[in-house]
Amino acid sequence: MPGGEERHGRLWTWLDQRVGLAEVEHLVRKKEIPIHRHTAWYYLGGMTLFLFLVQVSTGILLLFYYRPSAEEAFESIQFLMGEVEFGWLIRSIHSWAANLMIFTLFLHLGSVLLLRAYRPPREITWVSGVLLMGLAMGFGFTGYLLPWNELAYFATKVGSEITGAVPGAGGFLRRLLRGGDEVTGATLTRFYGIHVAVLPLITTLILGLHLYLVQRHGMSVPLAVERRGEPRRVMRFMPNFLLRDLVGWLSALAILAALAAFFPAELGRKADPFLPAPIGIKPEWYFMFMFQTLKYLPAHILGIEGEVVGILGFGLGGLFLLLVPFLDWRAARGERSPLFTWIGIGIIVYMIVLTYLGYTASATK
């Protein structure tokens, strides 16, 4: 590139000739972010990505001390929190970052749903985002058991038992998850492998696709803004939007550090399969709406077990969410579709109310 060495130096020129830094620079410089009253929602995607990177970095540090066996898992975390310098802080940040990541992911998905950001040509972007949400919840489910404490053991037992209610393949799926008929050390080893190898591999592939599609198609402008036909205002991604992103990431890091310091992750007691389940067993908050729904269902509905009906309902709900861009044909044509707006609002309200009822019921017991 003429003049490249004078502008950037020899190292830049050397790398540019081999990996094409000039193309990356051009892409970053030309990237623009639309400005309108909904621009704030654009920061949720970057925030979720940042929290995922925090998860990855703290998870790698935890791997140095964790031992994935029923005999040593609890003790290894006990040693990490009590003997390793700042070990308790790393584990607490890992735990809080997981919860905040799923929270921002829910907010991000909800905003995309209500703003119709899945309109053509962004259907595959939406599909990859929904798959990433499912993978994030898979991370939460498999990671919950790894401390091998009492609460995690019995919560996993209940959760995997629910999986067994899937029609036809339930028994196979339950044994596949547990590595046998019961929750044992084999289950812990299996969850560990899924948590640190299988899910990260799949997530990396789908996340790479998602980020590529976001870069390719850019940020979606809400349908209402497009219909008004106002002059389009934009800001440059570099440095304007990126600096705002950095402020958000630093704020999130400060919040994580404060939460970890004032509300550190607890370890509890080591799991003992021969003891009765403790009172108040409940899943993580992002599974609570499903857990509470299954509790409210009657024993049988039209001759079918209520739990089976609930599992089928959630499966169909997930499939519907995945196919929203292909079902909302009015939004695809640039028309208003109030039906899908109310469906989105209904899903959000349902999840919030059932989660609240689940925690209220647990608190009164």
GUKOL-234470 format. One record per residue (C-alpha): residue number from 1; y, z, x. Coordinates in Angstrom, 3 decimals. Each point is the difference from the previous one (the first is absolute). Layout:
<nodes>
@num->NUM | north->Y | up->Z | east->X
...
</nodes>
This chain:
<nodes>
@num->1 | north->0.000 | up->0.000 | east->0.000
@num->2 | north->3.271 | up->-1.088 | east->1.645
@num->3 | north->2.149 | up->2.950 | east->0.915
@num->4 | north->-2.736 | up->2.456 | east->-0.974
@num->5 | north->-0.214 | up->1.534 | east->3.486
@num->6 | north->3.781 | up->0.497 | east->0.145
@num->7 | north->0.082 | up->1.697 | east->-3.416
@num->8 | north->-3.129 | up->2.163 | east->0.168
@num->9 | north->-1.146 | up->0.234 | east->3.596
@num->10 | north->-3.088 | up->-1.164 | east->1.837
@num->11 | north->-2.460 | up->2.331 | east->-1.745
@num->12 | north->1.028 | up->-1.292 | east->-3.436
@num->13 | north->-0.298 | up->-3.621 | east->1.195
@num->14 | north->-3.419 | up->0.675 | east->1.512
@num->15 | north->-1.274 | up->1.580 | east->-3.227
@num->16 | north->1.656 | up->-2.652 | east->-2.170
@num->17 | north->-1.874 | up->-2.758 | east->1.808
@num->18 | north->-3.308 | up->1.765 | east->-0.645
@num->19 | north->0.271 | up->1.691 | east->-3.413
@num->20 | north->2.980 | up->-1.728 | east->-1.651
@num->21 | north->2.562 | up->2.817 | east->-0.238
@num->22 | north->2.728 | up->-2.489 | east->-0.946
@num->23 | north->-1.791 | up->-0.813 | east->-3.269
@num->24 | north->-0.291 | up->3.707 | east->-0.831
@num->25 | north->3.683 | up->0.507 | east->0.816
@num->26 | north->0.950 | up->-2.917 | east->-2.240
@num->27 | north->-2.098 | up->1.379 | east->-2.870
@num->28 | north->1.566 | up->3.460 | east->0.301
@num->29 | north->3.534 | up->-1.355 | east->0.220
@num->30 | north->-0.294 | up->-2.254 | east->-3.048
@num->31 | north->-1.732 | up->2.606 | east->-2.221
@num->32 | north->2.307 | up->1.189 | east->-2.783
@num->33 | north->-0.251 | up->2.705 | east->-2.670
@num->34 | north->1.473 | up->-0.591 | east->-3.487
@num->35 | north->2.662 | up->2.496 | east->-1.084
@num->36 | north->0.077 | up->1.134 | east->-3.641
@num->37 | north->-0.274 | up->3.248 | east->-1.953
@num->38 | north->-3.774 | up->0.198 | east->0.643
@num->39 | north->0.182 | up->-0.482 | east->3.774
@num->40 | north->-0.936 | up->3.665 | east->0.620
@num->41 | north->-3.573 | up->-0.744 | east->-1.117
@num->42 | north->-0.440 | up->-2.322 | east->2.990
@num->43 | north->-0.144 | up->2.980 | east->2.353
@num->44 | north->-3.195 | up->1.400 | east->-1.529
@num->45 | north->-2.250 | up->-2.577 | east->1.645
@num->46 | north->1.319 | up->0.794 | east->3.473
@num->47 | north->-0.210 | up->3.731 | east->-0.699
@num->48 | north->-3.653 | up->-0.316 | east->-1.026
@num->49 | north->-0.743 | up->-1.990 | east->3.156
@num->50 | north->1.730 | up->2.635 | east->2.154
@num->51 | north->-2.015 | up->2.827 | east->-1.579
@num->52 | north->-3.176 | up->-2.013 | east->0.563
@num->53 | north->0.872 | up->-0.305 | east->3.685
@num->54 | north->0.554 | up->3.773 | east->0.117
@num->55 | north->-3.465 | up->0.369 | east->-1.512
@num->56 | north->-1.516 | up->-2.264 | east->2.617
@num->57 | north->1.693 | up->1.717 | east->2.959
@num->58 | north->-0.766 | up->3.564 | east->-1.134
@num->59 | north->-3.532 | up->-1.023 | east->-1.002
@num->60 | north->-0.673 | up->-1.318 | east->3.505
@num->61 | north->1.154 | up->3.327 | east->1.465
@num->62 | north->-2.285 | up->1.911 | east->-2.377
@num->63 | north->-2.979 | up->-2.148 | east->1.073
@num->64 | north->0.171 | up->1.479 | east->3.495
@num->65 | north->-1.129 | up->3.376 | east->-1.339
@num->66 | north->-1.849 | up->-0.687 | east->-3.247
@num->67 | north->-3.818 | up->0.098 | east->-0.054
@num->68 | north->-1.563 | up->-1.756 | east->-3.025
@num->69 | north->-2.964 | up->2.260 | east->-0.760
@num->70 | north->-0.647 | up->2.733 | east->-2.542
@num->71 | north->-0.635 | up->2.475 | east->2.826
@num->72 | north->3.198 | up->-0.696 | east->1.983
@num->73 | north->2.616 | up->-1.655 | east->-2.251
@num->74 | north->1.523 | up->3.208 | east->-1.384
@num->75 | north->-0.050 | up->1.733 | east->3.391
@num->76 | north->1.584 | up->-2.986 | east->1.753
@num->77 | north->2.966 | up->0.072 | east->-2.397
@num->78 | north->0.172 | up->3.778 | east->0.312
@num->79 | north->0.229 | up->-0.416 | east->3.775
@num->80 | north->2.587 | up->-2.777 | east->-0.383
@num->81 | north->2.247 | up->2.135 | east->-2.202
@num->82 | north->-0.413 | up->3.262 | east->1.901
@num->83 | north->-0.390 | up->-0.959 | east->3.655
@num->84 | north->1.453 | up->-3.478 | east->0.578
@num->85 | north->3.739 | up->0.005 | east->0.575
@num->86 | north->1.744 | up->-1.431 | east->-3.070
@num->87 | north->-3.405 | up->-0.928 | east->-1.442
@num->88 | north->0.873 | up->1.687 | east->-3.299
@num->89 | north->3.205 | up->-2.063 | east->-0.163
@num->90 | north->-1.775 | up->-3.325 | east->0.573
@num->91 | north->-2.590 | up->0.777 | east->-2.683
@num->92 | north->2.688 | up->1.125 | east->-2.464
@num->93 | north->2.089 | up->-3.127 | east->0.599
@num->94 | north->-3.132 | up->-2.117 | east->-0.496
@num->95 | north->-0.715 | up->1.751 | east->-3.298
@num->96 | north->3.558 | up->-0.186 | east->-1.350
@num->97 | north->0.483 | up->-3.600 | east->1.164
@num->98 | north->-3.121 | up->-0.995 | east->-1.963
@num->99 | north->1.440 | up->1.445 | east->-3.208
@num->100 | north->3.468 | up->-1.445 | east->0.532
@num->101 | north->-1.436 | up->-3.411 | east->0.898
@num->102 | north->-1.935 | up->-0.227 | east->-3.257
@num->103 | north->3.054 | up->1.271 | east->-1.915
@num->104 | north->2.285 | up->-2.700 | east->1.473
@num->105 | north->-2.764 | up->-2.561 | east->-0.533
@num->106 | north->-0.135 | up->0.897 | east->-3.705
@num->107 | north->3.795 | up->-0.264 | east->-0.209
@num->108 | north->-0.043 | up->-3.339 | east->1.822
@num->109 | north->-2.686 | up->-1.440 | east->-2.257
@num->110 | north->1.751 | up->1.324 | east->-3.115
@num->111 | north->3.329 | up->-1.542 | east->1.005
@num->112 | north->-1.647 | up->-3.374 | east->0.731
@num->113 | north->-1.717 | up->0.151 | east->-3.394
@num->114 | north->3.149 | up->0.818 | east->-1.979
@num->115 | north->2.217 | up->-2.455 | east->1.912
@num->116 | north->-2.530 | up->-2.860 | east->-0.386
@num->117 | north->-0.063 | up->-0.545 | east->3.765
@num->118 | north->-3.505 | up->-1.452 | east->-0.407
@num->119 | north->1.358 | up->-3.247 | east->-1.438
@num->120 | north->-0.993 | up->-3.301 | east->1.668
@num->121 | north->-0.431 | up->-0.547 | east->2.878
@num->122 | north->-0.695 | up->3.719 | east->0.658
@num->123 | north->-3.231 | up->0.466 | east->-1.969
@num->124 | north->-2.148 | up->0.490 | east->3.115
@num->125 | north->2.586 | up->2.428 | east->1.400
@num->126 | north->-0.522 | up->2.133 | east->-3.111
@num->127 | north->-3.792 | up->-0.247 | east->0.193
@num->128 | north->0.008 | up->1.100 | east->3.646
@num->129 | north->2.319 | up->2.896 | east->-0.890
@num->130 | north->-2.314 | up->1.235 | east->-2.778
@num->131 | north->-2.959 | up->-0.218 | east->2.395
@num->132 | north->1.957 | up->2.042 | east->2.546
@num->133 | north->0.610 | up->2.656 | east->-2.646
@num->134 | north->-3.743 | up->0.205 | east->-0.642
@num->135 | north->-0.663 | up->0.275 | east->3.733
@num->136 | north->2.599 | up->2.774 | east->0.339
@num->137 | north->-1.765 | up->1.983 | east->-2.713
@num->138 | north->-3.281 | up->-0.671 | east->1.811
@num->139 | north->1.538 | up->1.494 | east->3.147
@num->140 | north->0.959 | up->3.070 | east->-2.020
@num->141 | north->-3.460 | up->0.412 | east->-1.538
@num->142 | north->-1.939 | up->-0.386 | east->3.262
@num->143 | north->2.437 | up->2.055 | east->2.076
@num->144 | north->-0.077 | up->2.925 | east->-2.428
@num->145 | north->-3.562 | up->0.939 | east->0.996
@num->146 | north->0.479 | up->-0.133 | east->3.782
@num->147 | north->1.150 | up->3.645 | east->0.475
@num->148 | north->-3.351 | up->1.003 | east->-1.569
@num->149 | north->1.556 | up->2.962 | east->-1.781
@num->150 | north->-1.025 | up->1.484 | east->-3.314
@num->151 | north->2.567 | up->-1.757 | east->-2.170
@num->152 | north->-0.612 | up->-3.424 | east->1.575
@num->153 | north->-3.770 | up->0.325 | east->-0.286
@num->154 | north->-0.106 | up->0.766 | east->-3.719
@num->155 | north->2.834 | up->-2.434 | east->-0.851
@num->156 | north->-1.933 | up->-2.772 | east->1.758
@num->157 | north->-3.147 | up->1.026 | east->-1.842
@num->158 | north->1.804 | up->-0.347 | east->-3.347
@num->159 | north->1.697 | up->-3.275 | east->1.024
@num->160 | north->-3.181 | up->-1.651 | east->1.224
@num->161 | north->-1.812 | up->1.195 | east->-3.125
@num->162 | north->2.566 | up->-1.856 | east->-2.097
@num->163 | north->-0.780 | up->-3.136 | east->2.031
@num->164 | north->-3.595 | up->0.404 | east->-1.149
@num->165 | north->1.140 | up->-0.619 | east->-3.572
@num->166 | north->0.755 | up->-3.671 | east->0.719
@num->167 | north->-2.297 | up->-1.987 | east->-2.321
@num->168 | north->-2.943 | up->-1.619 | east->1.738
@num->169 | north->0.985 | up->0.569 | east->3.618
@num->170 | north->1.044 | up->3.664 | east->-0.324
@num->171 | north->-3.054 | up->1.525 | east->1.634
@num->172 | north->0.107 | up->-2.471 | east->2.872
@num->173 | north->3.733 | up->0.543 | east->0.589
@num->174 | north->-0.391 | up->3.780 | east->-0.018
@num->175 | north->-2.801 | up->-0.120 | east->2.581
@num->176 | north->1.963 | up->-2.524 | east->2.037
@num->177 | north->3.012 | up->2.316 | east->0.128
@num->178 | north->-1.960 | up->3.169 | east->0.630
@num->179 | north->-2.577 | up->-1.419 | east->2.373
@num->180 | north->-2.643 | up->1.593 | east->-2.232
@num->181 | north->-0.334 | up->1.800 | east->-3.299
@num->182 | north->2.236 | up->2.955 | east->0.931
@num->183 | north->3.219 | up->0.598 | east->1.934
@num->184 | north->-1.227 | up->0.902 | east->3.490
@num->185 | north->0.865 | up->-0.516 | east->3.636
@num->186 | north->-1.058 | up->-3.626 | east->-0.462
@num->187 | north->2.778 | up->-0.340 | east->-2.592
@num->188 | north->2.527 | up->1.391 | east->2.463
@num->189 | north->-1.087 | up->-2.431 | east->2.718
@num->190 | north->0.117 | up->-2.894 | east->-2.468
@num->191 | north->3.465 | up->0.926 | east->-1.268
@num->192 | north->1.202 | up->0.337 | east->3.595
@num->193 | north->-1.219 | up->-3.505 | east->0.840
@num->194 | north->1.617 | up->-1.443 | east->-3.111
@num->195 | north->3.248 | up->1.907 | east->0.642
@num->196 | north->0.497 | up->-0.922 | east->3.673
@num->197 | north->-1.700 | up->-3.407 | east->0.248
@num->198 | north->-0.773 | up->-1.860 | east->-3.237
@num->199 | north->3.206 | up->0.727 | east->-1.942
@num->200 | north->2.352 | up->-0.515 | east->3.000
@num->201 | north->-1.597 | up->-3.376 | east->0.734
@num->202 | north->0.320 | up->-1.243 | east->-3.578
@num->203 | north->3.506 | up->1.487 | east->-0.321
@num->204 | north->1.189 | up->-1.701 | east->3.191
@num->205 | north->-1.149 | up->-3.398 | east->-1.285
@num->206 | north->1.528 | up->0.365 | east->-3.469
@num->207 | north->3.177 | up->1.634 | east->1.327
@num->208 | north->0.419 | up->-2.889 | east->2.439
@num->209 | north->-0.327 | up->-2.461 | east->-2.897
@num->210 | north->2.445 | up->2.028 | east->-2.112
@num->211 | north->2.658 | up->0.134 | east->2.724
@num->212 | north->-0.429 | up->-3.704 | east->0.748
@num->213 | north->0.516 | up->-0.884 | east->-3.674
@num->214 | north->3.062 | up->2.244 | east->-0.248
@num->215 | north->1.504 | up->-1.773 | east->3.025
@num->216 | north->-0.954 | up->-3.420 | east->-1.329
@num->217 | north->1.414 | up->0.404 | east->-3.512
@num->218 | north->2.746 | up->2.553 | east->0.681
@num->219 | north->1.203 | up->2.683 | east->-2.385
@num->220 | north->-0.239 | up->-0.786 | east->-3.693
@num->221 | north->3.172 | up->0.042 | east->-2.066
@num->222 | north->-0.422 | up->1.721 | east->-3.421
@num->223 | north->-0.243 | up->-2.341 | east->-2.952
@num->224 | north->3.087 | up->1.514 | east->-1.669
@num->225 | north->2.099 | up->-0.696 | east->3.100
@num->226 | north->-1.287 | up->-3.578 | east->0.208
@num->227 | north->0.753 | up->-0.651 | east->-3.682
@num->228 | north->3.619 | up->1.142 | east->0.358
@num->229 | north->0.530 | up->-2.741 | east->2.568
@num->230 | north->2.379 | up->2.103 | east->2.087
@num->231 | north->0.917 | up->-1.106 | east->3.539
@num->232 | north->-2.727 | up->1.261 | east->2.294
@num->233 | north->1.014 | up->2.743 | east->2.428
@num->234 | north->-2.177 | up->0.719 | east->3.032
@num->235 | north->-0.143 | up->2.205 | east->3.089
@num->236 | north->-1.668 | up->-0.848 | east->3.271
@num->237 | north->-3.294 | up->1.693 | east->0.734
@num->238 | north->1.027 | up->0.466 | east->3.637
@num->239 | north->1.802 | up->2.303 | east->0.524
@num->240 | north->1.379 | up->1.002 | east->-3.427
@num->241 | north->-3.159 | up->0.553 | east->-2.052
@num->242 | north->-2.077 | up->1.193 | east->2.949
@num->243 | north->2.545 | up->2.702 | east->0.892
@num->244 | north->-0.109 | up->1.283 | east->-3.579
@num->245 | north->-3.795 | up->-0.027 | east->0.200
@num->246 | north->0.167 | up->2.030 | east->3.217
@num->247 | north->2.212 | up->2.603 | east->-1.659
@num->248 | north->-2.577 | up->0.327 | east->-2.771
@num->249 | north->-2.881 | up->0.287 | east->2.477
@num->250 | north->1.773 | up->2.691 | east->2.025
@num->251 | north->0.753 | up->1.891 | east->-3.213
@num->252 | north->-3.666 | up->-0.259 | east->-1.013
@num->253 | north->-1.033 | up->1.286 | east->3.422
@num->254 | north->2.343 | up->2.982 | east->-0.391
@num->255 | north->-1.427 | up->0.734 | east->-3.461
@num->256 | north->-3.552 | up->-0.250 | east->1.344
@num->257 | north->0.800 | up->2.401 | east->2.839
@num->258 | north->1.611 | up->2.478 | east->-2.415
@num->259 | north->-2.916 | up->-0.150 | east->-2.448
@num->260 | north->-2.510 | up->0.408 | east->2.830
@num->261 | north->1.909 | up->2.957 | east->1.433
@num->262 | north->0.618 | up->1.884 | east->-3.249
@num->263 | north->-3.139 | up->-1.059 | east->-1.898
@num->264 | north->-2.688 | up->-0.642 | east->2.645
@num->265 | north->-3.346 | up->-1.419 | east->-1.059
@num->266 | north->-2.510 | up->2.737 | east->-0.768
@num->267 | north->-3.610 | up->-0.029 | east->1.118
@num->268 | north->-1.603 | up->2.503 | east->-2.355
@num->269 | north->-3.628 | up->1.045 | east->0.330
@num->270 | north->-2.853 | up->-2.031 | east->1.402
@num->271 | north->-2.104 | up->-1.850 | east->-2.597
@num->272 | north->-3.208 | up->1.716 | east->-1.064
@num->273 | north->-2.170 | up->-2.129 | east->-2.319
@num->274 | north->-1.881 | up->3.092 | east->-1.172
@num->275 | north->3.097 | up->1.732 | east->-1.400
@num->276 | north->1.300 | up->-0.735 | east->-3.525
@num->277 | north->3.011 | up->-2.284 | east->-0.311
@num->278 | north->3.303 | up->1.918 | east->0.163
@num->279 | north->2.170 | up->0.200 | east->-3.102
@num->280 | north->2.725 | up->-2.626 | east->-0.324
@num->281 | north->-1.685 | up->-2.894 | east->1.792
@num->282 | north->2.246 | up->-3.031 | east->-0.394
@num->283 | north->0.541 | up->-3.336 | east->1.746
@num->284 | north->3.073 | up->-1.091 | east->1.904
@num->285 | north->3.042 | up->-0.581 | east->-2.214
@num->286 | north->-0.367 | up->-3.813 | east->0.040
@num->287 | north->-3.455 | up->0.283 | east->-1.594
@num->288 | north->1.017 | up->2.687 | east->-2.491
@num->289 | north->0.889 | up->-2.348 | east->-2.881
@num->290 | north->-3.477 | up->-1.538 | east->0.133
@num->291 | north->-1.706 | up->3.377 | east->0.361
@num->292 | north->1.909 | up->1.432 | east->-2.968
@num->293 | north->-0.704 | up->-3.058 | east->-2.151
@num->294 | north->-3.739 | up->0.394 | east->0.548
@num->295 | north->0.286 | up->3.667 | east->-0.987
@num->296 | north->1.676 | up->-0.901 | east->-3.309
@num->297 | north->-2.554 | up->-2.629 | east->-0.997
@num->298 | north->-2.679 | up->1.116 | east->-2.494
@num->299 | north->-3.651 | up->0.143 | east->1.039
@num->300 | north->-0.781 | up->-3.286 | east->-1.769
@num->301 | north->2.128 | up->-2.909 | east->-1.237
@num->302 | north->-1.772 | up->-2.495 | east->-2.273
@num->303 | north->-3.317 | up->1.134 | east->1.378
@num->304 | north->1.099 | up->-0.391 | east->3.633
@num->305 | north->0.586 | up->2.938 | east->2.340
@num->306 | north->3.693 | up->0.861 | east->0.134
@num->307 | north->0.032 | up->0.091 | east->3.805
@num->308 | north->-1.447 | up->-3.521 | east->0.134
@num->309 | north->2.684 | up->-1.224 | east->-2.409
@num->310 | north->2.665 | up->1.607 | east->2.169
@num->311 | north->-1.322 | up->-1.596 | east->3.198
@num->312 | north->-0.148 | up->-3.406 | east->-1.700
@num->313 | north->3.539 | up->0.501 | east->-1.296
@num->314 | north->1.376 | up->0.746 | east->3.446
@num->315 | north->-1.882 | up->-2.959 | east->1.440
@num->316 | north->1.471 | up->-2.341 | east->-2.608
@num->317 | north->3.436 | up->1.552 | east->0.544
@num->318 | north->-0.221 | up->-0.700 | east->3.717
@num->319 | north->-1.086 | up->-3.586 | east->-0.671
@num->320 | north->2.886 | up->-0.457 | east->-2.442
@num->321 | north->2.466 | up->1.295 | east->2.589
@num->322 | north->-1.410 | up->-2.402 | east->2.584
@num->323 | north->0.370 | up->-2.989 | east->-2.353
@num->324 | north->3.467 | up->0.823 | east->-1.391
@num->325 | north->1.727 | up->-2.996 | east->1.720
@num->326 | north->-2.499 | up->-2.392 | east->-1.628
@num->327 | north->0.180 | up->1.646 | east->-3.431
@num->328 | north->3.799 | up->0.282 | east->-0.228
@num->329 | north->0.543 | up->-3.715 | east->-0.541
@num->330 | north->3.454 | up->0.495 | east->-1.553
@num->331 | north->1.355 | up->1.581 | east->3.202
@num->332 | north->-1.590 | up->-2.860 | east->1.954
@num->333 | north->2.181 | up->-2.393 | east->-2.022
@num->334 | north->3.141 | up->2.085 | east->0.619
@num->335 | north->0.057 | up->1.493 | east->-3.510
@num->336 | north->0.279 | up->3.631 | east->-1.049
@num->337 | north->-3.320 | up->1.710 | east->-0.776
@num->338 | north->0.717 | up->3.370 | east->-1.646
@num->339 | north->-3.715 | up->0.559 | east->-0.679
@num->340 | north->-0.761 | up->0.390 | east->3.713
@num->341 | north->3.083 | up->2.171 | east->0.451
@num->342 | north->-1.332 | up->2.446 | east->-2.587
@num->343 | north->-3.499 | up->-0.213 | east->1.456
@num->344 | north->1.411 | up->0.929 | east->3.423
@num->345 | north->2.017 | up->2.872 | east->-1.439
@num->346 | north->-3.056 | up->1.147 | east->-1.962
@num->347 | north->-2.176 | up->0.062 | east->3.135
@num->348 | north->2.594 | up->2.025 | east->1.929
@num->349 | north->0.557 | up->2.503 | east->-2.838
@num->350 | north->-3.756 | up->0.361 | east->-0.546
@num->351 | north->-0.623 | up->0.804 | east->3.670
@num->352 | north->2.845 | up->2.529 | east->0.143
@num->353 | north->-0.949 | up->1.782 | east->-3.240
@num->354 | north->-3.726 | up->0.213 | east->0.788
@num->355 | north->0.740 | up->1.236 | east->3.525
@num->356 | north->2.317 | up->2.672 | east->-1.400
@num->357 | north->-2.585 | up->1.065 | east->-2.587
@num->358 | north->-2.670 | up->0.156 | east->2.701
@num->359 | north->2.022 | up->2.390 | east->2.147
@num->360 | north->1.146 | up->2.017 | east->-2.999
@num->361 | north->-3.609 | up->0.460 | east->-1.145
@num->362 | north->-1.025 | up->1.037 | east->3.534
@num->363 | north->2.835 | up->2.537 | east->0.223
@num->364 | north->-0.909 | up->1.706 | east->-3.292
@num->365 | north->-3.645 | up->0.564 | east->0.974
</nodes>
